[in-house]
Amino acid sequence: MNGFLKPYLFRAILFSGLALILGLSLSYIVYKSSTKIEQNTYELVNKYIPILNSSNQIIEILIAQERNIYEYFVTQDNSLFLSKQNEFNQILTAQYLLITQQGSFTNESQLIAESQKQIELLFTKFHTTIQNRDQYDANDYWDELRVILAQISATRREITPVLETIKMETQKNVMSAKNATHKQVAKSHTMVVFYSFSIILLGALIAWYIRQSIVNNAKMNRLALFPHRNPNPILSINNKGNISFSNPACEALLLKLQYTNEEIHKLLPHNYSALCKKIIKSKLQSISVEQTIKQFVLQYNINYLPDINAYDIHIIDITERKIAEEKVKKLAFYHQVTHLPNQYKLDDDLISEIKRQKEFSLGIFSIRSFNELVTAYGVEVCNDLVLKFCQHLNNAFVNEFIFYHLNENHFALISRGENDKASLQRIAKQICHIAEKPLITQYGEFFIELDFGFCLYPTHGQDKNRLIKNAFSALSIAQANQHEYFSLFCSDLEHDITHNANMIDDLRNAITKDELFLVFQPQLNLAQQKITGIETLVRWKRNDNIVSPN
């Protein structure tokens, strides 16, 4: 079974492995992409955007501080100025710490810190000057304030380019992080689409394979049901010679053979082991044998299954078929009235005897004057007469000779014994002795006479046609001689018969060929010394020779 399932298991493992690899690859790519996107987003949200916001806010605070000091210069409102200044200082400190913590702008952070300290000192000096304005004369007081304001503006202008640099660099980093994020998202999207499409294709392939597997499984189930539903017995034998499966038809056969279910091994062929060795040795896939169990004839089809190293045996009860074949054989090879083998059976047996290449004799014998008997008594009477004669033959020569009924009054026999003329004459005499006894039929008593013609193998022929021909030739000689009933074929006899047959054939065409002519012979009366008549004779001139009437 492993060999049978190996291709399917390999495909299933291959498809499952591909699906697993594609799934893991897609998960890894999505994970890596999401990690990079998370990193870019983290830098963008927690680093670059706060620095950008801090830069903008510091610039706005510096401007607001400068505006606040001018308002203070105008309103001289000490509490409002200090309140706003404290608020601005807190915001600046927080934004400065934010930029400093990122670690990307160390030098710029130091410059901002120094400038902020300088601005704070100038603010303190400006506030102190306003508070101690009574200690200055009018001109010096305003000059001092203008100088401080000019220094504050100059310091703010010095720090603004630094803040702009931080802002520009941060904007660059923001755009770079944004582009990297977009690029990574696009890449992830492409890879997800590609792998998704691949997984869809693989899913379609797996679906097709599953469909094929279902179809194949249905076929396998159908094939698996075949042994169970098969009306003929089926046995499965494993490589150890044990019966691993038997279908329900085996139980019916066991019941027919009057065996129990435990005796199922008796259904195996008698020489099962030898047949298995023959299959393996000759590299056959199957072999068919016929064996008889009790009165039943069984046909065994033994099939070797190399994939699982086992055997399937299909058993067919061919008893009825054999009986029918015997009936057909009886009709084809046996006479319907006397039940003796016929001409066709004689032909087959002669071929078998010739293959043995051993001496034997063939005899043909017939009932003398059979046509007169038919004319005198009729066909039914003669058929009954022939039947009685054949029954006497079979009873008298049990297993000695094989007799054949060729036609109405012709019979044959094959003898494997001594083939000399005396032995054959003795056989003919024994048969004649049976014929000399009265044959009692329902129509009365009858006596018959026989004529015999014999030929020998291989002396008188080495094929069946020549043997039959020569035996009939010998029979014709015996029939022509009223005082002899036996004739053994010889080569001279064959020459005479052939010559006479050719003469008769040529005589048929003699008139057409103008080979016949008349001869007139006078009749003399010696006493009167005169011609009293003429005798007309026909003569035949064949091949420039006159054929003698004798």
ZAMARGU-4260 file (C-alpha; in steps of 0.2 Angstrom, whole numbers, plus 5000, padded with zeros to 4 digits):
<rodrens>
0) 5000/5000/5000 | 5015/5012/5003 | 5020/5010/4985 | 5003/5014/4979 | 5000/5029/4990
5) 5018/5036/4989 | 5014/5048/4974 | 4999/5055/4983 | 5008/5057/5000 | 5023/5066/4991
10) 5011/5078/4982 | 5001/5082/4998 | 5018/5085/5008 | 5024/5096/4994 | 5008/5107/4993
15) 5007/5108/5012 | 5026/5113/5013 | 5023/5126/5000 | 5008/5133/5009 | 5018/5133/5025
20) 5033/5142/5017 | 5023/5155/5009 | 5013/5158/5025 | 5029/5160/5035 | 5037/5171/5022
25) 5022/5182/5022 | 5021/5183/5041 | 5040/5187/5042 | 5039/5201/5028 | 5024/5208/5037
30) 5032/5208/5053 | 5048/5216/5047 | 5039/5229/5037 | 5028/5233/5052 | 5043/5234/5063
35) 5052/5247/5052 | 5035/5256/5050 | 5034/5256/5069 | 5052/5262/5071 | 5050/5276/5058
40) 5033/5281/5066 | 5041/5281/5083 | 5055/5293/5077 | 5043/5304/5068 | 5031/5305/5083
45) 5042/5305/5098 | 5058/5313/5091 | 5057/5324/5075 | 5039/5331/5077 | 5042/5336/5095
50) 5059/5344/5090 | 5050/5353/5076 | 5036/5359/5088 | 5049/5364/5101 | 5059/5374/5088
55) 5044/5384/5082 | 5038/5387/5100 | 5055/5393/5106 | 5055/5406/5091 | 5037/5411/5096
60) 5042/5413/5115 | 5057/5423/5111 | 5047/5435/5101 | 5034/5435/5114 | 5047/5439/5127
65) 5053/5453/5117 | 5036/5460/5116 | 5033/5457/5134 | 5048/5468/5139 | 5042/5482/5127
70) 5025/5481/5135 | 5034/5482/5152 | 5044/5497/5146 | 5028/5506/5141 | 5016/5501/5155
75) 5029/5499/5169 | 5017/5485/5176 | 5029/5475/5187 | 5018/5461/5192 | 5011/5457/5174
80) 5029/5457/5167 | 5036/5445/5180 | 5021/5433/5178 | 5023/5432/5159 | 5041/5431/5161
85) 5040/5416/5173 | 5028/5408/5161 | 5039/5410/5146 | 5054/5404/5156 | 5045/5388/5161
90) 5040/5385/5143 | 5057/5388/5136 | 5065/5377/5149 | 5053/5363/5145 | 5056/5365/5126
95) 5075/5366/5129 | 5075/5350/5139 | 5065/5341/5125 | 5078/5346/5112 | 5092/5342/5123
100) 5086/5325/5127 | 5085/5320/5109 | 5104/5321/5108 | 5104/5326/5089 | 5108/5344/5092
105) 5121/5345/5106 | 5130/5361/5099 | 5114/5370/5095 | 5107/5366/5112 | 5122/5374/5121
110) 5120/5389/5110 | 5102/5391/5114 | 5105/5388/5133 | 5119/5402/5133 | 5108/5414/5124
115) 5093/5410/5135 | 5104/5414/5150 | 5110/5430/5142 | 5093/5435/5139 | 5087/5431/5156
120) 5102/5442/5163 | 5097/5456/5152 | 5079/5454/5157 | 5084/5455/5175 | 5095/5470/5172
125) 5081/5478/5163 | 5069/5475/5177 | 5082/5481/5190 | 5085/5497/5180 | 5066/5501/5179
130) 5065/5498/5198 | 5080/5509/5202 | 5075/5523/5189 | 5076/5536/5203 | 5094/5533/5204
135) 5097/5538/5186 | 5094/5555/5178 | 5082/5556/5164 | 5093/5554/5149 | 5104/5541/5156
140) 5089/5531/5162 | 5082/5530/5144 | 5098/5527/5136 | 5102/5512/5148 | 5085/5505/5144
145) 5087/5507/5125 | 5105/5498/5126 | 5097/5483/5136 | 5083/5482/5123 | 5095/5482/5109
150) 5106/5469/5117 | 5090/5458/5119 | 5085/5460/5101 | 5103/5456/5095 | 5103/5440/5106
155) 5086/5435/5099 | 5092/5438/5081 | 5108/5428/5085 | 5098/5413/5092 | 5085/5413/5078
160) 5096/5406/5064 | 5101/5391/5076 | 5083/5388/5079 | 5079/5389/5060 | 5094/5376/5057
165) 5086/5364/5070 | 5069/5367/5062 | 5076/5364/5044 | 5085/5348/5049 | 5070/5342/5059
170) 5059/5345/5044 | 5071/5335/5033 | 5071/5321/5045 | 5052/5322/5046 | 5051/5321/5027
175) 5064/5307/5026 | 5055/5297/5040 | 5038/5300/5031 | 5045/5294/5014 | 5054/5279/5022
180) 5037/5275/5030 | 5028/5277/5013 | 5041/5267/5004 | 5040/5253/5017 | 5021/5253/5017
185) 5021/5252/4998 | 5034/5238/4998 | 5024/5229/5011 | 5009/5231/5001 | 5017/5224/4985
190) 5024/5209/4994 | 5007/5206/5003 | 4999/5207/4986 | 5012/5195/4978 | 5011/5182/4992
195) 4993/5184/4993 | 4991/5180/4974 | 5003/5166/4977 | 4994/5159/4991 | 4978/5160/4981
200) 4986/5151/4967 | 4992/5138/4979 | 4975/5137/4987 | 4967/5134/4970 | 4980/5121/4966
205) 4976/5113/4983 | 4958/5114/4980 | 4960/5106/4963 | 4971/5092/4971 | 4958/5090/4985
210) 4945/5088/4971 | 4955/5075/4962 | 4958/5066/4978 | 4940/5066/4981 | 4936/5059/4964
215) 4950/5047/4965 | 4944/5042/4983 | 4927/5039/4975 | 4934/5028/4962 | 4944/5019/4975
220) 4929/5017/4985 | 4920/5010/4970 | 4934/4999/4966 | 4935/4993/4984 | 4916/4989/4983
225) 4920/4978/4967 | 4927/4963/4977 | 4912/4964/4989 | 4899/4965/4976 | 4907/4953/4964
230) 4897/4938/4962 | 4913/4927/4960 | 4923/4923/4975 | 4939/4933/4977 | 4953/4930/4989
235) 4968/4941/4994 | 4984/4933/4999 | 4998/4942/5007 | 5017/4939/5005 | 5017/4927/5019
240) 5003/4916/5011 | 4989/4920/5023 | 4972/4925/5017 | 4970/4943/5021 | 4953/4946/5012
245) 4938/4936/5006 | 4922/4943/4999 | 4904/4936/5003 | 4904/4926/4987 | 4918/4915/4995
250) 4905/4910/5009 | 4892/4905/4996 | 4906/4894/4987 | 4911/4886/5004 | 4893/4882/5007
255) 4891/4874/4989 | 4906/4864/4992 | 4900/4859/5010 | 4915/4867/5019 | 4915/4878/5034
260) 4921/4896/5035 | 4936/4890/5044 | 4941/4879/5029 | 4942/4893/5017 | 4960/4889/5014
265) 4953/4874/5004 | 4948/4886/4991 | 4966/4889/4986 | 4973/4880/4971 | 4981/4863/4976
270) 4999/4869/4969 | 4997/4888/4975 | 5015/4890/4980 | 5022/4882/4964 | 5010/4894/4954
275) 5017/4909/4963 | 5035/4904/4960 | 5030/4902/4942 | 5023/4919/4941 | 5038/4927/4949
280) 5051/4917/4939 | 5042/4920/4922 | 5039/4939/4926 | 5020/4937/4923 | 5007/4948/4930
285) 4994/4934/4930 | 4991/4916/4927 | 4975/4905/4924 | 4972/4887/4929 | 4958/4875/4931
290) 4956/4863/4945 | 4942/4851/4951 | 4936/4852/4969 | 4923/4838/4972 | 4911/4838/4957
295) 4914/4857/4953 | 4927/4863/4940 | 4934/4880/4946 | 4945/4892/4936 | 4958/4902/4946
300) 4964/4918/4939 | 4980/4922/4950 | 4985/4941/4949 | 5001/4947/4956 | 5001/4964/4964
305) 5020/4970/4964 | 5015/4986/4973 | 5010/4978/4989 | 5019/4961/4985 | 5003/4951/4987
310) 4991/4941/4976 | 4973/4942/4971 | 4964/4926/4966 | 4948/4927/4956 | 4938/4911/4957
315) 4925/4906/4943 | 4914/4891/4944 | 4914/4885/4926 | 4906/4868/4930 | 4891/4872/4919
320) 4902/4879/4905 | 4912/4863/4905 | 4896/4853/4904 | 4891/4864/4889 | 4908/4863/4881
325) 4907/4844/4883 | 4890/4844/4875 | 4896/4855/4861 | 4911/4844/4859 | 4900/4829/4858
330) 4890/4837/4845 | 4905/4842/4835 | 4916/4826/4837 | 4904/4812/4839 | 4891/4804/4828
335) 4873/4809/4834 | 4866/4791/4832 | 4880/4779/4837 | 4889/4791/4848 | 4906/4785/4841
340) 4919/4798/4837 | 4917/4805/4819 | 4928/4811/4805 | 4933/4827/4814 | 4938/4817/4829
345) 4948/4806/4818 | 4957/4820/4810 | 4962/4827/4827 | 4968/4810/4834 | 4978/4806/4818
350) 4987/4823/4821 | 4990/4818/4839 | 4996/4801/4834 | 5008/4808/4821 | 5016/4820/4833
355) 5020/4805/4844 | 5031/4799/4829 | 5027/4780/4834 | 5021/4767/4822 | 5002/4764/4821
360) 4989/4758/4808 | 4974/4766/4801 | 4959/4755/4796 | 4944/4760/4786 | 4930/4747/4785
365) 4912/4748/4777 | 4896/4738/4777 | 4895/4729/4760 | 4880/4732/4749 | 4874/4745/4761
370) 4864/4755/4748 | 4854/4739/4744 | 4850/4737/4762 | 4843/4755/4762 | 4834/4752/4747
375) 4826/4736/4754 | 4823/4741/4772 | 4823/4760/4773 | 4834/4773/4782 | 4827/4770/4800
380) 4830/4751/4799 | 4847/4754/4793 | 4851/4767/4806 | 4845/4755/4819 | 4856/4741/4811
385) 4871/4752/4812 | 4868/4757/4830 | 4867/4739/4835 | 4883/4735/4826 | 4892/4749/4834
390) 4886/4743/4851 | 4893/4726/4848 | 4910/4734/4843 | 4911/4743/4859 | 4907/4729/4870
395) 4918/4717/4861 | 4934/4728/4860 | 4934/4738/4877 | 4949/4749/4877 | 4958/4739/4863
400) 4954/4750/4848 | 4947/4767/4845 | 4932/4766/4833 | 4926/4780/4822 | 4909/4782/4813
405) 4914/4792/4797 | 4897/4791/4788 | 4882/4780/4785 | 4892/4764/4782 | 4910/4769/4784
410) 4920/4766/4800 | 4938/4768/4805 | 4950/4762/4819 | 4967/4766/4825 | 4978/4752/4831
415) 4994/4755/4841 | 4999/4737/4842 | 5008/4726/4830 | 5007/4733/4812 | 5011/4718/4801
420) 4999/4711/4789 | 4994/4695/4799 | 4990/4706/4814 | 4979/4717/4804 | 4970/4702/4796
425) 4967/4695/4813 | 4959/4712/4819 | 4948/4712/4803 | 4943/4694/4806 | 4938/4698/4824
430) 4927/4712/4818 | 4920/4701/4805 | 4916/4688/4818 | 4905/4701/4826 | 4896/4705/4810
435) 4893/4687/4806 | 4882/4685/4821 | 4864/4690/4819 | 4860/4709/4824 | 4844/4709/4832
440) 4834/4725/4831 | 4817/4731/4833 | 4814/4727/4815 | 4821/4710/4815 | 4837/4700/4813
445) 4850/4705/4800 | 4867/4699/4794 | 4880/4710/4787 | 4897/4708/4778 | 4912/4720/4780
450) 4926/4726/4769 | 4943/4732/4776 | 4957/4743/4770 | 4972/4746/4780 | 4988/4758/4779
455) 5003/4760/4790 | 5012/4775/4798 | 5025/4781/4793 | 5027/4768/4779 | 5011/4773/4769
460) 5010/4791/4773 | 5016/4804/4786 | 5001/4816/4786 | 4983/4813/4790 | 4976/4817/4773
465) 4988/4804/4764 | 4985/4791/4777 | 4966/4793/4775 | 4967/4793/4756 | 4978/4777/4756
470) 4966/4768/4768 | 4951/4772/4757 | 4962/4766/4742 | 4965/4749/4750 | 4946/4748/4755
475) 4941/4751/4737 | 4952/4736/4732 | 4944/4725/4745 | 4926/4731/4739 | 4931/4727/4721
480) 4935/4709/4725 | 4920/4699/4729 | 4930/4685/4737 | 4942/4695/4748 | 4937/4707/4763
485) 4954/4713/4767 | 4967/4724/4758 | 4983/4732/4764 | 4989/4747/4755 | 5005/4746/4744
490) 5014/4758/4733 | 5009/4748/4717 | 4991/4749/4722 | 4993/4768/4723 | 5000/4768/4706
495) 4986/4758/4698 | 4973/4768/4707 | 4981/4785/4702 | 4983/4779/4684 | 4965/4773/4682
500) 4959/4789/4690 | 4969/4799/4677 | 4963/4788/4663 | 4945/4791/4668 | 4948/4810/4669
505) 4956/4810/4652 | 4942/4800/4644 | 4930/4813/4649 | 4939/4825/4637 | 4943/4813/4624
510) 4928/4817/4612 | 4932/4836/4614 | 4950/4833/4609 | 4944/4821/4595 | 4955/4807/4602
515) 4941/4793/4598 | 4939/4785/4581 | 4930/4770/4574 | 4937/4754/4568 | 4927/4742/4557
520) 4930/4723/4559 | 4922/4711/4546 | 4913/4695/4552 | 4917/4680/4541 | 4907/4664/4538
525) 4920/4651/4535 | 4908/4638/4529 | 4901/4650/4516 | 4917/4659/4513 | 4910/4676/4514
530) 4907/4692/4525 | 4891/4691/4534 | 4893/4707/4544 | 4904/4721/4551 | 4908/4724/4569
535) 4911/4743/4574 | 4924/4746/4587 | 4929/4762/4596 | 4947/4765/4599 | 4956/4779/4609
540) 4972/4787/4604 | 4980/4795/4619 | 4996/4804/4618 | 5000/4796/4601 | 4997/4779/4609
545) 4982/4767/4606 | 4974/4763/4623 | 4971/4745/4624 | 4953/4740/4629 | 4960/4729/4642
</rodrens>
